[in-house]
Amino acid sequence: MKFNPFRPNSIAPPDLFHGRDEEIAFIEKSLFQTKNGNPQHFLIEGERGLGKSSLFLKVAEQAVGTTLLINNEKANFIVMNVELDSSQSFVDILKTIAADFKRALSEKEKIKTLAAGVWDFLSK
């Protein structure tokens, strides 16, 4: 019998993903294809306590470029973590996604503005 390291309401460290190589490789291939103009989709779903949130956080690190993809390429996606529930209407879901997308874009813009300011300072 194997020990399940994933616990509800607790994120597992990335080194506990042994045995999930196939899923991680599929997601990395999807990110690679999308980065190169061939959009791929994937869904992370499953019962409570199986490590969905931990897997999402690992994939999110690759998607934003914090860690490299399998082929040592760096991705640069905007990642949104939106929690949905059955009480939300279609319009509510769209509003939730739009608000999180706006927030994510705002964060990227702050970084661009800061980088431009640093570049201007250094170039003088």
Secondary structure, DSSP 8 states (H G I E B T S, - for coil): ------BTTB---GGG-TT-HHHHHHHHHHHHHHHTT---------STTSSHHHHHHHHHHHHHTSS--TTS-------------TT--HHHHHHHHHHHHHHHHHHHHHHHHHHHHHHHHHH-
